[in-house]
Amino acid sequence: MARVGFGVVGAGVIGRIHARNLALHREADLRWIVDVDEARSAALAAEHGARCAAQLGPMLADPAVDVVVIGSSTDVHEAHVLACVAAGKALLCEKPIADSLDGARRCLDAVRRAGTIAAVGFNRRFDAHHLRVHDRVRAGEIGTVEMLHFVSRSPLDSEPAAAARAGGMLREKGTHHYDLACWLAASEPVGVYASGGCMIDPRHADYGDVDTAALVLRFASGAMATFAFSRRTGYGCDEMFEVNGSQGMLRSERQPSLGVTLWQGGRVIADGVHAGWYERFESTYVAEIDALVDAVRGGRRMTPDLEDGMRAQAIAEAAVESLALGRPVAIRDTWKAA
C-alpha cells in the first residue's frame, strides 16, 4: 500500500517534532516543509529529504501530498486551515485553531462543508495512562462523573512576550486540559470562573497575562472540573489529573522519569518527574500521527477534531474574560452545528 504523503507548515519547535516523526514513520512520506523563514525551512527539509517552500502554494499543488500538519504561528492558522480545505487536503492543526473564536468558527464551518478530515493537536489524549483512565471511566467503573481535578505546572517560566504571542497561559496551556476535561466528563461545558496572578514574573501583567491560575469549569451534567496552573516548578514537568465518580476515583499519576526508587534506612528516594513537556509526552506525538495515518487511509473522522478544538477554545476565551471581570462567565457553544 502506498505511503501517505505529508507536508508540514512551520519549522519551529513543534514543526521539527512532527517532521522527525513523519520521516521515521513507516507509512508516511514527508514531502514538504513550508516556513516563511526560507533558511529554516530549507535546513529542516534537507535534514529529512523533503522539498521546501516559503509559501503554501507549491505544497498544496502537489497531488502526492494527502495531509498537511499545521504547526505555524497562531495568527496564521486560520489562513492555513482554509487553504488546505480549499485544496482538498486532510489536516492536523496545532491548537488553537485560530486567534479568535470567529476565525476558528470559519475554519470549522469550512471543514464541515467540505467533509475534510481535520484533526487538532491535542496529543495528550494519546497518552497511554490518560487513555486507560478515559476507557475505565467510559466503562462505568467509577459510576457517574462528579468532579475532575487537573494539575499542570511547567518546569520553567516562559519569556512574557513569547508567552503572550502564544496566546497566554489560559489559552496556550489551558486548552489541552479543558479538552481532557470534556473528553472525560462526556458533557458540554457551560460556565467557567478563573482567578490568577503574577507570582513568578510581574512582567506577564504587561501583556494582560498571568503565570499562576486556578479555574472552576461547570458542565451541563452538573459535574465540575478544577484546574491548577503554574508556569514554574523548579523540579520538572508536573502534570496529573483525577476523576471522582459516584462509585470511586481514577487518577492519571505524575510520571517519574525512570521509575526507580531507593529504600535505605529511614529514607525513600524516588526519581523525579520528567524534565520537560516533550520528555513527558514524546510518545503521544507518534501515536497522534499513527491515528492520523489510519484515519486518512480509512477515510474516516479522526478525534480529537476541529469541533473538539473549538470547544476548548471557547472555554479558554470565556476563562480569559472571567479573569478580567473577576466573575463566572457563560461559555458560548460555538462548536455546535448551525
N, C-alpha and C positions, 0 to 999 in steps of 0.2 A: 504494500500500500504506500502511495506517495506521502512524503512528509508534508506537514502543514507549514506553509510559508508565513513568516513573521517579519514585521517591521517594528522598530522601537523609536518612539519620539521622545527625545530628551536624553542627553548623555551625562547627566549628573549622577548623584548617588544612586537613586532608585533605577535610573536607566541602565547604569552599569550592572546592577544586580540582575535585572531582567535579561540583559544581553548575555551575561555569562551563563545564566541558567538555560536560556534558549539555545545557546551554542553547544551546550553539553547534552541537550535533550535528544534522545534517540529518534523521536518522531517529529521534531521541529527543524525547520530550516530558517536560520536567521539571515535575512537577505538585505535589510536596510537599517541604517542608523540615521536619524534626522535630528539636527540641532542647529539653532541659529548661529552658534559658535562653530564655524566650519572646522577649525583646528581640532576642537574637542570631538566632533562627530567623526572626523577623519581618523583620529587616533583610536577611538573605540571600534570603528568599523575595521580598521587594519588588524586590530588585535583578534577579531573573530572572523575574518574573511568575508566581511559584508561590504556592501556599497554604502556610500554616504551622500547626504544632501543637506542643504541649509533650509530647504522648504519641503512641504509635504508632497507637492505635485509629482515629482518623478517616482516616488514610492507608491503613491496611490494609483498611478498609471500602470504599475507593474502587475500583470494578471497573475503572477506567481505569488503575490502577497495575499494571503487569506485573512490574516488577523493583524491588527495594529495594537501595540501596547503603548498607551499614552502616559508618559512619565515626565511631561513638560511642566512648566510652572503653572500654578493655578489660574492665573489671569488669561491664559490661552487655552485652557482645557475645553471650554465651550466651542471655540472655533475648530479645534482639532476633532472633537467628537462629531460635530456636524459635517465636517469634511469627510470623515471616514464613513459615516452613514450614507452620504450622497454618493460615495464611490463604491458602495456595496461591500464594505469590509466589516468583518466582525471586529470587536474591540474589547480591550480591558483598559479602563481609565482609572488611574490612581485618584484617590479622594483628595479634596472634594471634587464633585463633577464640574462645578463652575464657581466663579467668585461671587455669585448671587443666587438666590432662590429662583428668580425669574429665569436666569440663564440655565440653571440646572433643569428647570421645567421644560425649556425649549429643547434641551438635549433629550429628555425622557420622551417628550411628545414625538420627536423625530424618530427615535428608536422604535416606538410603538407603531408608528405609521409604516415604517419600513420592514418591521419584523426582524430587525437586526439582532444577532447575538451580541449582547453588550453587558460585560461584567464590570464590577467596581472592585478596587483593590483593597478589600477588607480581608487581608491574608490571615488575620488571627482566627478566623473561622476554621482554618485548615490545621490549626494546632491539634495534635493528637489528644492532648489532655482536655482541651476545650470541647472537642468533638465528642469525647466519651461522656462528659458531663451532659452535653446537649442531648445525646441519644438516650441517656438514662432518665433525664427529665421528661423527654417525649414519651418514654415507655411507661411513665406514671409512677416511677419508683419512689418519688417523694410527695406524691399527691399533687394538690393544686399549688401552683407557684404563688407565693405571697410576698416575698421580699428578696431582692438581689443586692449584692454589695460588690463594688469594683474598686480596686486599688491600682493606680498607675503612677509610678514615680520614676522619673528619668535619672540616669546616673549623673549627668552634668547639665547645668543650665545652658540654654542657647543664647547667643547674642540677641539682645532685644530687637534690633532692626530685622535680623533674619527671621526671628520667631514671628514678628508681625507680618512679614511678607508671606509666610507660610499659612497665615490665617488666624494666628493667635491660639493660645492654649485650648480654649473651649471648643474651637473648631478642629485644629490640626491634631491634637492629642485626643480630644473628646470623641470624635466621630467613630473611631474604632470601637470604643466601649459602649457608646449608645447603640451601635449596630449589634454588638454582642447581647446587650440587654434585651433588645426587641426580638432577636433570634431565640433567646432562651425563654422569654416570657410568653412568646407567641400571642402577643396582644399589641394593639396600636397605642402609641404614646399620645397623651392628651394634654399634659402640662409639665412645666419644669420650673424649679426655683434654684438659682445659682448664687453663691456667695464666694468672694475671693479677695485676694490682696497680693501685694508685692512684699513677700517676706525674705526673698533671696536677692533680688536686684531691683531697686526702686525705678530703674530706667524703663522697665516694662510699662510703667504707668504713662510714660511719654507717648506710647503708641496705643493707649487705651486697652492694654493687656494686663494680665495677672500672671504670677508664677506659682500660685498656690490657690486651690479652689475646692469647694465641696458643693455637691449638687444633689437634689432630690428630683427624680423623674416619676411621674404617675402614669399608669396605663389604664386603658378602658376597662380592663378586667378587675381593677381595684388594686392590683399589685403595685409595689413601689420598688424603685431601684435607687441606691445611693452610690455616689462616686467620690473618691478622694484622689485628687490630682496634685502632683508637685513636679517641678522642673529639676529637682536636685535631691539626690540621696547621699552621695559620697561613698556608697557601698555597692553600686551596680544597678541593673535594671530590675525594678521591683514591681511585678505585676501578679495579681491573683484575682479571683472572683469566687463568690459563693452564692448558691441559690437555696433559699429556705422555702420549704413547702409545708403543706398541712400534715405530712407524714414523715418529714425528715429533712436533711440538708445534704447537698452535694457541693464540693469545693474543687476548683482547679487550683492546685497549690502553686506557691512560688517554686520555681525550678532551680535546683542547685547546679553549679557549673559542671561538677563532676559526680556528685552523689557519693562521696567518700566521707566517712565520719570516724574520728579517732576518739575512743573511750580510754581515758588514762587517769587513774586515781580518782579524784573528785571532779574531773573536768570532762566535758564532752565538746570536742572541736569539730565542727562540720564545715564543709565547703560553702562558700557564699554563693549568691546568685550570679547570673551571667553579667559580664562587664558592661554590655550594651544591648540595645534592642535587636540589632542584627544577629548577634550571637545567640540570643534567646529564641528568635523566630526564623532563623535561617531556613529550616526545613519547610516552613509554611509557604515560602515563595516558590519552591519547587513543586509542592503539592498543588498550588494555585495554577501553575502552568499545566500540570497534568490534567486538571479538571477542565481547563480551557481547551486544550487539545481534544479531549474526549467530547466536549460539547460541540465543537466545530465539526468534528468528524461525524457525530451523530445527528447534527442539525437540530440540536435541542437547546433550550434555555439553560444558561449557567447561573447559579446563585453563589454568592451574592451578586445581584444585578443592579442596574441603574435605579430601579424602584427602591431597593434597599439603600442605595447611596443617597437618594433624595430624602428618604425618611430620616436618616441620620443627620443629613444637612439641615433639615427643618428643625430637628431638636437642637442642633448647635446654634442656629440663628436665634431661636427662642431663648436659649441659655445666655447668649451674649446680651440680648435685650433685658432679660431678667437681672443680670449682673448690673447693668447700667441703671435700671429702675429701682432695684432693691426690693422686688416683689415677684411672686409667681407669675408666669406668662403662659397663656394657652398656646399650643403648638398647631400651626396651620397644616392641615392634611394635604399638602401639595403633591404628595406622591400618588394620590388616588386618581384613577382614570376619570375623565370628564363624563 
